[in-house]
Amino acid sequence: MRLLLLLSACVLWAQNVPSDPGVKVGEPMPAFSLPNQNGETQTLETLRGPKGLMLVFFRSADW
């Protein structure tokens, strides 16, 4: 029974994964605005410095 539930969940998850999930290498980053850990809004322009910007997304952070 558990195996059937797990397989069903995997099938449902796979159906919801976008076929083109993001920005391709070499394409410009789209504009965004997101709150930081202090609730202040950050945008691409407020983060970009004179030498550019490097964003690192780490999915498995254990904070």
Secondary structure by P-SEA (a helix, b strand, c coil): caaaaaaaaaaaaaaacccccccccccccccccccccccccccccccccccbbbbbbbccccc
